[in-house]
């Protein structure tokens, strides 16, 4: 049986991983991102949603994940 993902089911895991990588690359060189936060983001597994951690707050992680989901959903 051929199981294909439909657009209604949302972006693929690969699309989200790529979008998270792009969002991280754009955020980390930003001079306003403290070194500890950038280090925490670089260590993040791009197969998982951005989440708060030792150096990353919920206020930093949530917008990055939302942006990655929006970008992954674009055709």
N, C-alpha and C positions, 0 to 999 in steps of 0.2 A: 504494500500500500504506500502510495506516495503522499508524504505529509509535508505540505508546504505551509509556510507561515504567511498569513494574510496581513495586509496593512492594518486591519482593525485590531489585530492582536498586539500591535505595538512594535517598536524597533527590536531588531535582533540583538542578542548578547554581544555579537561582534561589533555592531554599530555603536552600542553603548560603551564598549571598551575603548573604541577609537575616539568617541566624543569625550569621554572622561580624560583620555590622554591629552587631547588638544586643550581642553579647559585647564588642566593642570599645567601644561607647558606655558599657557598664556598667563596664568596667575603667579607662578613661582618667580619669574624674573621681575615682577612688579616691585618697585622700590618700597611700596607701602606694606608688603608682606614681610613680617619679621622672619629672621633666619630660622628660628625654631619651627615656625609654621610651615615654611617652605620645605624644610627637612622632613617634617611629618607627612606632607603631601607627596613628596617624591617617593617616600617609602610605601605609599598606599598601593594596594593591589587593584589595578584598574578593572579587574573582573567583578569587583564588589562596589556597591554604591559608596559615595563619599560619606563618611560618618565622623562624628566628633571623636577625638582621640586625646593623647597626652598633650599635644601642642595645638591641635585644631579644634576650634570651638564649633558649636552647633551653628552659630551665626555665620561661620565661614564655610562649613561643609554643605549646609542645605542649599544655598544659592548655586554652588558649583554643581551639585547633583541635578538640581532643577534645570540648569542651563545645558548640561550634558544630555539630559532626557529630551529637551526641546530640540537640540541640534541633531540628535540621533533620529528623531521622528521626521525630520525634514526629508523630502524626496531627493 
